[in-house]
Amino acid sequence: NLRSKQVVDTTICPRCGSGEEDISHVFRYCPVAVEVWQMLDLSWVNNFMFQSFWDWLTWIFQRSTHQQCRLFCYGIWFLWGSRNKLMHERKLESGRELSLKVQRYLVKLDGLTERRNTLNKDRSTRQSDTSSG
């Protein structure tokens, strides 16, 4: 798409320089993506070689636990964000850096959920105390 709009001159992946940058390369075949999936303990996502990206996603979601789905979605999101940083800011991030970002983000979201649950319990306890008092 960027080449057709004359934003870039080549379709070669700017991260690895070894493959044509398409959706499958960005999320599956680029060494950075492979490293992200390995570091997140999701290397199995590249075990089955579907031809279409949609079939690949469907296959992953059908076989994943809830936690694996979350990691995978965050991985996709951070890979795309990192790719855009490289294109627009010339900032290159490794698969290790991206996987650590995914893990930190997951911990942060889990902490927010825990905090919300604690606040809700506190509120219901206070309401119960005031209505019985």
Secondary structure as the mmCIF struct_conf table of DSSP 4:
data_model
#
loop_
_struct_conf.conf_type_id
_struct_conf.id
_struct_conf.beg_label_comp_id
_struct_conf.beg_label_asym_id
_struct_conf.beg_label_seq_id
_struct_conf.end_label_comp_id
_struct_conf.end_label_asym_id
_struct_conf.end_label_seq_id
TURN_TY1_P TURN_TY1_P1 LEU A 2 GLN A 6
BEND BEND1 VAL A 7 VAL A 7
BEND BEND2 ASP A 9 ASP A 9
STRN STRN1 ILE A 12 ILE A 12
TURN_TY1_P TURN_TY1_P2 PRO A 14 CYS A 16
BEND BEND3 GLY A 17 GLY A 19
STRN STRN2 GLU A 20 GLU A 20
BEND BEND4 ASP A 22 ASP A 22
HELX_RH_AL_P HELX_RH_AL_P1 ILE A 23 SER A 24
HELX_RH_PI_P HELX_RH_PI_P1 HIS A 25 TYR A 29
BEND BEND5 CYS A 30 CYS A 30
HELX_RH_AL_P HELX_RH_AL_P2 PRO A 31 MET A 39
TURN_TY1_P TURN_TY1_P3 LEU A 40 ASP A 41
HELX_RH_3T_P HELX_RH_3T_P1 SER A 43 ASN A 46
BEND BEND6 ASN A 47 PHE A 48
BEND BEND7 GLN A 51 SER A 52
HELX_RH_AL_P HELX_RH_AL_P3 PHE A 53 ARG A 63
HELX_RH_AL_P HELX_RH_AL_P4 HIS A 66 GLU A 89
HELX_RH_AL_P HELX_RH_AL_P5 GLY A 95 SER A 132
#
